[in-house]
Amino acid sequence: MSLISNKLSLTELMRRNAESVSAIVKEIKNWEEAIIYVVDVTLKQVGKVIAAVGINNKFCSNLEFQCNKNGIKLETKNLRNSLDLIHTGFTTVDYGIAETGTLVIQSNNEDVRIASMLSNIHIAVLPESKIRKRFEDITGELKNRFKNAADYTAFISGPSRTADIERVLTIGAHGPLELHILILMGN
């Protein structure tokens, strides 16, 4: 793993900057840990529905088993029909930008947008190998993506926040109240 200024790894820089914008960051070793984490967070917050999008079918069946075991409904498609029920959105992301703690996620699919932006809690899996130091490090990939067709790519830095004219901060006004980033180590 290459080191950057102040001898911080990209993973540690991503963690620090994501936490500075109120994201909750945890390193995980495998998908099983991610599934346990998602179910546990949902249960602790008395959530009843997890919307999982872009999760490998192999892991999605384990997630479904854990949800059934714990009385949680799992939705994986046609999320528009469950908008008012979704508690936890569970997605993967394309990149992490370490210098800003930002997630980059291609959201052409409406279900991805719903899971990542309309849930109370968004839990995103970020493979460690997809962390880049700065935005400029992914511009080539983004240019290629934008060449072919209309593209919807979201840049997510922390939970939703807004402030009024008197600088009163409100969290979750236009999106999730919490953003959890699970850094999948060694991937």
Secondary structure, DSSP 8 states (H G I E B T S, - for coil): --B-GGG-BHHHHHHHHHHHTT-EEEEESSHHHHHHHHHHHHHHTT--EEEEES--HHHHHHHHHHHHHTT-EEE-S-GGGGTTT--EEEEE-SEEETTTTEEEEE--SHHHHHHHHSSSEEEEEEEGGGEESSGGGGHHHHHHHHHHS---EEEE-SS-EEE-TT--EEESSSS-SEEEEEEETT-
